[in-house]
Amino acid sequence: MSRKQQLHRPGPQPGPPADDTGCHILHVDMDAFFVSVELLERPELRGRPVVVGGAGPRGVVSAASYEARTFGVHSAMPMSRARRLCPRAVVLPVSHGKYSRVSAAVFEIFRSVTPLVEGLSLDEAFLDVAGAGRRLGRPAEIARLIREQVRDQQGITCSVGVASTKFVAKLASTRCKPDGLLVVPADGVVGFLHPLPVAALWGVGERTEQTLTRLGLRTVGQLAEVPLATLQRELGNALGAHLHELAWGRDPREVVPHTPDKSIGAEETFDTDVDDPEVIRRELLRLSEKVGARLRASGNAGRTVSVKLRMAGFKTITRARTLAEPTDLARVIYVTARELYEGAGLERVRLRLVGVRVENLRPAGEAPRQLTFDEPEHGWREAERAMDQVAHRFGSGAVRPAALVRRAEPGDGRDGRDGTR
């Protein structure tokens, strides 16, 4: 069994109710989220192996149904390998707009329970329900309520771990997938942790796992018994101390309701390497449109625009420019990104990947508002917001710049897949 399969093997469903005293941290994780959202529109695919991701030769798996996972398919795997492992898999393109809408509705359910919601991604979050007990009941009861509301209101399932710390709650949700609920009692943390493989600990990547295996440490319990000084000598002071604390279930981190975005970006890996500047510029325009829409959806604007350019040989360069004022306009982002690309001297160099990113974010309402030199009073900003409204109602492809309304060309990434990160 692979390392990944060990960590994500569905655990036993709980029998009699566990003691949830002091277990005020919940980790809610949607089950195969992208796939589950797609199946709402394609119910005939239920029970079949379904994979969401890029269908091209360089596509990557974004999500896999549990039926596909039994063949060894998992997220971040090259799609070509996923197809070899599971030839019968149905491959669907990524549709970020749909996932964002369902995610927003799910997070509204979370916030109806407690304001202390820390989102980790579109499909998972920590909740601190210590203050919700008088209104909604004990932590396990709140977890059951959340699962019922997500199922009834959105038609998809989630798994919930209930524990006294964030680390243990996250492990618990992993162990009870899919569609499960697992409470780890405060006095049962050590018994829960110590049989697990060392790879279950946050901070143990493949290299660290190899080091621990060389030392004969395969389980969390074995690691816990090693003197702190020995771990620090072998792994370094910081990592050694970190793993020692986790091995005994100690995790003082609190649920942080909101962590501001540091940057918003998107990138695309072409199916075949591209050296046509016009194709590159069109892709930069498409990515700029996507980034601008995400900035406006998040209520942010940014001052620094950067491009990422990866050549056929995997050498990657980035170029960035800081603007005079923050922007959330795709038009401004694109003009800057195009100039950065043209200034990089790669207009006839074969590129494998391009990306656009906006950094130095701040709330858009705090950003100074000035008209650009050729912008009418009701101009580009209003046009782009109108496009946002159309896309929200009819989908992201319903309206787009004229330069992007064209037939696909070999290698230009227009195969219907969405390679954003």
VEXDREN-2710 file (C-alpha; in Angstrom, 1 decimal):
% VEXDREN-2710
k/r/px/py/pz
1/MET/0.0/0.0/0.0
2/SER/1.3/3.4/-1.0
3/ARG/2.1/6.2/1.5
4/LYS/-0.9/8.2/0.1
5/GLN/-3.2/5.3/0.4
6/GLN/-2.2/4.7/4.0
7/LEU/-3.1/8.3/4.9
8/HIS/-6.4/8.3/3.1
9/ARG/-7.6/4.8/3.8
10/PRO/-11.2/5.1/5.0
11/GLY/-11.3/4.5/8.7
12/PRO/-13.9/2.6/10.7
13/GLN/-17.2/4.4/11.3
14/PRO/-17.8/5.2/15.0
15/GLY/-19.9/2.9/17.1
16/PRO/-21.3/4.2/20.4
17/PRO/-21.1/8.0/20.8
18/ALA/-17.6/9.0/21.9
19/ASP/-17.0/11.5/24.7
20/ASP/-16.6/14.9/23.0
21/THR/-16.0/16.8/26.2
22/GLY/-13.4/19.5/25.4
23/CYS/-13.5/18.6/21.7
24/HIS/-14.5/22.0/20.3
25/ILE/-12.5/21.9/17.1
26/LEU/-14.2/20.5/14.0
27/HIS/-12.4/19.8/10.6
28/VAL/-15.0/19.6/7.8
29/ASP/-13.7/18.1/4.5
30/MET/-16.0/17.7/1.5
31/ASP/-15.9/14.3/-0.1
32/ALA/-14.3/14.3/-3.6
33/PHE/-15.6/17.8/-3.9
34/PHE/-15.0/18.7/-7.5
35/VAL/-16.4/15.3/-8.6
36/SER/-19.4/15.6/-6.2
37/VAL/-20.4/18.9/-7.7
38/GLU/-20.1/17.6/-11.3
39/LEU/-22.3/14.6/-10.4
40/LEU/-25.1/17.0/-9.4
41/GLU/-25.4/17.7/-13.1
42/ARG/-24.4/14.2/-14.3
43/PRO/-26.2/11.8/-11.9
44/GLU/-26.0/9.0/-14.4
45/LEU/-22.2/8.9/-13.6
46/ARG/-22.7/8.0/-10.0
47/GLY/-21.0/4.7/-9.1
48/ARG/-18.6/5.0/-12.0
49/PRO/-14.9/6.1/-11.8
50/VAL/-14.9/9.8/-12.6
51/VAL/-11.9/12.1/-12.8
52/VAL/-11.9/15.9/-13.0
53/GLY/-8.9/17.6/-14.5
54/GLY/-7.1/18.5/-17.7
55/ALA/-7.7/16.1/-20.6
56/GLY/-4.7/17.0/-22.7
57/PRO/-1.4/15.1/-22.7
58/ARG/-0.1/17.3/-20.0
59/GLY/-3.3/17.5/-18.0
60/VAL/-3.3/16.8/-14.2
61/VAL/-5.9/15.2/-12.0
62/SER/-7.7/17.8/-9.9
63/ALA/-10.1/15.3/-8.2
64/ALA/-11.1/11.6/-8.4
65/SER/-14.2/9.8/-7.3
66/TYR/-13.7/7.1/-4.7
67/GLU/-14.4/4.5/-7.5
68/ALA/-11.5/5.9/-9.4
69/ARG/-9.3/5.9/-6.3
70/THR/-9.6/2.2/-5.9
71/PHE/-7.5/2.0/-9.1
72/GLY/-4.8/4.2/-7.6
73/VAL/-5.9/7.4/-9.2
74/HIS/-5.4/10.5/-7.0
75/SER/-5.2/14.3/-7.3
76/ALA/-2.0/15.9/-8.7
77/MET/-1.4/12.7/-10.7
78/PRO/-0.6/13.2/-14.5
79/MET/-3.8/12.5/-16.4
80/SER/-1.9/10.2/-18.7
81/ARG/-1.0/7.9/-15.8
82/ALA/-4.6/8.1/-14.4
83/ARG/-5.9/6.9/-17.8
84/ARG/-3.5/4.0/-17.8
85/LEU/-4.5/3.0/-14.3
86/CYS/-8.2/3.3/-15.0
87/PRO/-9.0/3.2/-18.7
88/ARG/-12.8/3.2/-18.0
89/ALA/-12.6/6.5/-16.1
90/VAL/-14.9/9.3/-17.3
91/VAL/-12.8/12.5/-17.5
92/LEU/-14.5/15.8/-17.0
93/PRO/-13.0/19.3/-17.4
94/VAL/-12.5/21.6/-14.4
95/SER/-15.2/24.2/-13.8
96/HIS/-14.0/26.5/-11.0
97/GLY/-17.0/28.8/-11.2
98/LYS/-19.4/25.9/-10.2
99/TYR/-17.1/24.8/-7.4
100/SER/-16.8/28.3/-6.0
101/ARG/-20.6/28.8/-5.9
102/VAL/-21.2/25.5/-4.1
103/SER/-18.3/26.3/-1.7
104/ALA/-19.7/29.7/-0.9
105/ALA/-23.0/28.1/0.0
106/VAL/-21.3/25.4/2.2
107/PHE/-19.3/28.1/4.0
108/GLU/-22.5/30.0/4.7
109/ILE/-23.7/26.8/6.6
110/PHE/-20.5/26.8/8.6
111/ARG/-20.9/30.5/9.5
112/SER/-24.5/29.9/10.6
113/VAL/-23.0/27.7/13.2
114/THR/-20.0/29.8/14.4
115/PRO/-18.2/32.9/13.2
116/LEU/-14.9/31.1/13.9
117/VAL/-14.4/29.5/10.5
118/GLU/-10.9/29.1/9.1
119/GLY/-11.1/28.1/5.4
120/LEU/-8.2/26.0/4.1
121/SER/-9.5/25.7/0.5
122/LEU/-12.8/25.6/-1.3
123/ASP/-13.6/22.3/0.2
124/GLU/-12.3/22.2/3.8
125/ALA/-12.3/24.3/6.9
126/PHE/-11.7/24.3/10.7
127/LEU/-14.5/25.4/12.9
128/ASP/-14.3/26.4/16.6
129/VAL/-17.7/25.6/18.1
130/ALA/-17.0/26.3/21.7
131/GLY/-19.4/29.2/21.7
132/ALA/-22.2/27.3/19.9
133/GLY/-22.9/24.7/22.5
134/ARG/-25.8/26.4/24.4
135/ARG/-27.6/27.1/21.1
136/LEU/-26.9/23.9/19.1
137/GLY/-25.7/21.2/21.5
138/ARG/-22.5/19.3/22.0
139/PRO/-19.7/19.3/19.3
140/ALA/-20.7/15.9/17.9
141/GLU/-24.3/17.0/17.6
142/ILE/-23.1/20.2/15.8
143/ALA/-21.0/18.0/13.4
144/ARG/-24.0/15.9/12.6
145/LEU/-26.1/19.0/12.0
146/ILE/-23.5/20.4/9.5
147/ARG/-23.4/17.1/7.6
148/GLU/-27.2/17.0/7.4
149/GLN/-27.4/20.6/6.2
150/VAL/-24.7/20.2/3.6
151/ARG/-26.4/17.0/2.3
152/ASP/-29.9/18.5/2.3
153/GLN/-29.1/21.9/0.9
154/GLN/-26.3/21.1/-1.5
155/GLY/-26.8/17.4/-2.3
156/ILE/-23.2/16.5/-1.5
157/THR/-21.5/14.8/1.5
158/CYS/-18.7/15.8/3.9
159/SER/-16.6/14.1/6.6
160/VAL/-16.1/15.7/9.9
161/GLY/-13.4/15.2/12.5
162/VAL/-14.1/16.3/16.1
163/ALA/-11.2/16.8/18.5
164/SER/-9.5/19.0/21.0
165/THR/-6.9/20.3/18.5
166/LYS/-6.7/21.2/14.8
167/PHE/-4.1/18.6/14.0
168/VAL/-6.1/15.7/15.5
169/ALA/-9.4/17.0/14.0
170/LYS/-7.9/17.0/10.5
171/LEU/-6.6/13.5/10.9
172/ALA/-9.9/12.3/12.2
173/SER/-11.8/13.6/9.2
174/THR/-9.3/11.8/6.9
175/ARG/-9.8/8.6/8.8
176/CYS/-13.6/8.5/8.5
177/LYS/-13.9/9.4/4.8
178/PRO/-16.1/9.2/2.9
179/ASP/-19.3/10.6/4.5
180/GLY/-18.2/9.9/8.0
181/LEU/-18.0/11.5/11.5
182/LEU/-15.2/10.6/14.0
183/VAL/-14.8/12.0/17.5
184/VAL/-11.4/11.6/19.1
185/PRO/-11.9/12.1/22.8
186/ALA/-9.5/14.4/24.6
187/ASP/-8.2/11.5/26.7
188/GLY/-7.9/9.2/23.7
189/VAL/-5.6/11.3/21.6
190/VAL/-2.4/9.4/22.3
191/GLY/-4.2/6.1/21.6
192/PHE/-5.5/7.4/18.3
193/LEU/-2.2/8.9/17.2
194/HIS/0.4/6.4/18.1
195/PRO/-0.6/3.5/15.8
196/LEU/-0.6/5.8/12.8
197/PRO/2.4/5.9/10.3
198/VAL/4.8/8.7/10.8
199/ALA/3.8/10.2/7.5
200/ALA/0.5/11.2/9.1
201/LEU/2.3/14.0/11.0
202/TRP/2.3/17.4/9.5
203/GLY/5.7/18.3/8.3
204/VAL/6.7/14.7/7.4
205/GLY/7.3/14.7/3.6
206/GLU/8.9/11.9/1.7
207/ARG/12.5/12.9/2.5
208/THR/11.7/13.2/6.3
209/GLU/9.9/9.9/6.2
210/GLN/12.9/8.3/4.6
211/THR/15.1/9.7/7.4
212/LEU/12.7/8.4/10.1
213/THR/12.5/5.0/8.4
214/ARG/16.3/4.8/8.4
215/LEU/16.1/5.4/12.2
216/GLY/13.6/2.6/12.5
217/LEU/10.7/4.9/13.2
218/ARG/7.6/3.8/11.3
219/THR/4.8/4.8/13.6
220/VAL/3.9/8.0/15.5
221/GLY/4.2/6.0/18.8
222/GLN/7.8/5.0/18.0
223/LEU/8.7/8.6/17.2
224/ALA/7.1/9.8/20.4
225/GLU/9.4/7.7/22.5
226/VAL/12.6/9.1/21.0
227/PRO/14.2/11.8/23.1
228/LEU/13.7/15.3/21.9
229/ALA/17.4/15.9/21.7
230/THR/17.8/12.9/19.4
231/LEU/15.1/14.1/17.0
232/GLN/16.6/17.6/16.9
233/ARG/20.0/16.2/16.1
234/GLU/18.6/14.1/13.2
235/LEU/16.0/16.5/11.9
236/GLY/17.0/20.0/13.0
237/ASN/15.9/21.9/16.1
238/ALA/12.6/23.3/14.6
239/LEU/11.3/20.2/12.9
240/GLY/12.4/17.9/15.6
241/ALA/10.6/19.9/18.3
242/HIS/7.5/20.2/16.0
243/LEU/7.2/16.5/15.4
244/HIS/7.8/15.7/19.1
245/GLU/4.9/17.9/20.1
246/LEU/2.5/16.5/17.4
247/ALA/3.4/13.0/18.3
248/TRP/2.0/13.6/21.8
249/GLY/-1.1/15.4/20.4
250/ARG/0.0/18.9/21.4
251/ASP/-1.1/21.6/19.0
252/PRO/-1.8/25.0/20.5
253/ARG/-2.9/26.7/17.3
254/GLU/-6.3/28.4/17.4
255/VAL/-8.9/28.6/14.6
256/VAL/-8.2/31.9/12.7
257/PRO/-11.4/33.1/11.1
258/HIS/-9.8/34.8/8.1
259/THR/-6.4/34.8/6.6
260/PRO/-6.1/37.5/3.9
261/ASP/-5.1/36.3/0.4
262/LYS/-1.4/37.1/-0.3
263/SER/-1.9/36.8/-4.0
264/ILE/-4.3/35.6/-6.7
265/GLY/-3.1/34.0/-9.9
266/ALA/-3.8/31.5/-12.6
267/GLU/-1.6/29.5/-15.0
268/GLU/-1.8/27.2/-18.0
269/THR/0.4/24.3/-19.1
270/PHE/0.1/24.0/-22.9
271/ASP/-0.6/20.6/-24.5
272/THR/2.4/21.1/-26.7
273/ASP/5.2/23.7/-26.4
274/VAL/4.2/27.1/-28.0
275/ASP/6.5/29.7/-29.7
276/ASP/3.8/31.8/-31.4
277/PRO/3.7/35.2/-29.6
278/GLU/0.0/35.7/-30.6
279/VAL/-1.0/32.4/-29.0
280/ILE/1.0/33.4/-25.9
281/ARG/-0.7/36.8/-25.8
282/ARG/-4.2/35.3/-26.1
283/GLU/-3.4/33.0/-23.2
284/LEU/-2.1/35.9/-21.1
285/LEU/-5.4/37.7/-21.9
286/ARG/-7.5/34.7/-20.8
287/LEU/-5.5/34.3/-17.6
288/SER/-5.8/38.0/-16.9
289/GLU/-9.6/37.8/-17.3
290/LYS/-9.6/34.9/-14.8
291/VAL/-7.4/36.7/-12.3
292/GLY/-9.4/39.9/-12.6
293/ALA/-12.7/38.1/-12.0
294/ARG/-11.2/36.3/-8.9
295/LEU/-9.9/39.6/-7.5
296/ARG/-13.3/41.2/-7.8
297/ALA/-15.0/38.2/-6.4
298/SER/-12.7/38.3/-3.3
299/GLY/-13.1/42.1/-2.9
300/ASN/-9.4/42.7/-3.4
301/ALA/-7.2/44.8/-5.7
302/GLY/-3.4/44.5/-6.1
303/ARG/-0.5/46.6/-7.0
304/THR/2.0/44.1/-8.3
305/VAL/1.5/42.1/-11.5
306/SER/3.8/39.2/-12.4
307/VAL/4.1/36.7/-15.2
308/LYS/5.6/33.2/-15.0
309/LEU/7.2/31.8/-18.2
310/ARG/8.4/28.2/-18.2
311/MET/10.4/27.1/-21.2
312/ALA/10.4/23.7/-22.9
313/GLY/13.4/22.6/-20.9
314/PHE/11.6/23.5/-17.6
315/LYS/13.7/26.6/-17.0
316/THR/11.3/29.1/-15.4
317/ILE/11.6/32.9/-15.2
318/THR/9.3/35.5/-13.6
319/ARG/8.9/39.1/-14.3
320/ALA/7.0/41.6/-12.1
321/ARG/5.9/45.2/-12.1
322/THR/4.4/47.3/-9.3
323/LEU/1.7/49.7/-10.5
324/ALA/1.0/53.2/-9.3
325/GLU/-2.2/52.1/-7.7
326/PRO/-4.0/48.8/-7.0
327/THR/-6.2/47.3/-9.7
328/ASP/-8.8/44.6/-10.1
329/LEU/-9.3/45.2/-13.8
330/ALA/-8.4/42.4/-16.2
331/ARG/-7.6/45.0/-18.9
332/VAL/-4.9/46.6/-16.7
333/ILE/-3.5/43.2/-15.6
334/TYR/-3.3/42.0/-19.2
335/VAL/-1.6/45.1/-20.6
336/THR/1.0/44.8/-17.8
337/ALA/1.4/41.0/-18.3
338/ARG/1.8/41.4/-22.0
339/GLU/4.5/44.1/-21.6
340/LEU/6.4/41.9/-19.1
341/TYR/6.3/39.0/-21.5
342/GLU/7.4/41.1/-24.4
343/GLY/10.2/42.6/-22.3
344/ALA/11.5/39.2/-21.3
345/GLY/12.9/38.5/-24.8
346/LEU/11.1/35.2/-25.1
347/GLU/8.8/36.0/-28.0
348/ARG/10.3/33.2/-30.2
349/VAL/11.2/30.8/-27.5
350/ARG/9.1/27.7/-27.0
351/LEU/7.1/27.9/-23.8
352/ARG/5.6/25.1/-21.8
353/LEU/3.6/27.1/-19.3
354/VAL/2.5/30.7/-18.7
355/GLY/1.0/32.3/-15.6
356/VAL/-0.3/35.6/-14.4
357/ARG/-0.4/36.7/-10.8
358/VAL/-1.4/39.8/-8.8
359/GLU/0.2/40.5/-5.4
360/ASN/0.3/43.2/-2.8
361/LEU/-3.4/42.8/-2.2
362/ARG/-5.6/45.1/-0.2
363/PRO/-9.4/45.5/0.1
364/ALA/-10.7/47.1/-3.1
365/GLY/-12.7/49.7/-1.2
366/GLU/-9.4/51.0/0.3
367/ALA/-7.7/51.3/-3.1
368/PRO/-7.6/54.8/-4.5
369/ARG/-9.9/55.2/-7.5
370/GLN/-8.6/57.0/-10.6
371/LEU/-9.8/56.9/-14.2
372/THR/-7.2/55.6/-16.7
373/PHE/-6.2/58.0/-19.5
374/ASP/-8.8/56.6/-22.0
375/GLU/-11.5/55.3/-19.6
376/PRO/-14.9/57.0/-19.9
377/GLU/-16.9/57.7/-16.7
378/HIS/-18.8/54.4/-17.2
379/GLY/-16.1/52.3/-18.9
380/TRP/-14.0/49.2/-18.4
381/ARG/-14.8/48.7/-14.7
382/GLU/-18.5/48.6/-15.3
383/ALA/-18.1/46.4/-18.3
384/GLU/-16.0/43.9/-16.4
385/ARG/-18.5/43.8/-13.5
386/ALA/-21.3/43.2/-16.0
387/MET/-19.3/40.3/-17.3
388/ASP/-19.0/39.0/-13.8
389/GLN/-22.8/39.0/-13.4
390/VAL/-23.3/37.2/-16.7
391/ALA/-20.7/34.6/-15.9
392/HIS/-22.2/34.0/-12.4
393/ARG/-25.6/33.3/-14.0
394/PHE/-24.6/31.5/-17.2
395/GLY/-21.1/30.2/-16.6
396/SER/-17.6/31.5/-17.1
397/GLY/-17.6/30.9/-20.9
398/ALA/-20.8/32.8/-21.6
399/VAL/-19.0/36.1/-22.3
400/ARG/-15.4/36.8/-23.1
401/PRO/-13.2/39.2/-25.0
402/ALA/-13.5/39.0/-28.8
403/ALA/-9.8/37.9/-29.1
404/LEU/-10.7/34.7/-27.2
405/VAL/-13.7/33.8/-29.4
406/ARG/-12.0/31.6/-31.9
407/ARG/-11.4/28.0/-32.9
408/ALA/-8.8/26.0/-31.0
409/GLU/-5.4/25.6/-32.4
410/PRO/-3.0/22.8/-31.7
411/GLY/-0.9/23.5/-28.6
412/ASP/-2.7/26.7/-27.5
413/GLY/-4.3/25.1/-24.5
414/ARG/-7.9/25.6/-25.7
415/ASP/-9.1/22.0/-25.3
416/GLY/-11.8/22.9/-22.7
417/ARG/-9.6/22.2/-19.7
418/ASP/-8.8/24.7/-17.1
419/GLY/-5.2/24.6/-16.0
420/THR/-5.4/27.2/-13.2
421/ARG/-3.7/26.6/-10.0
END
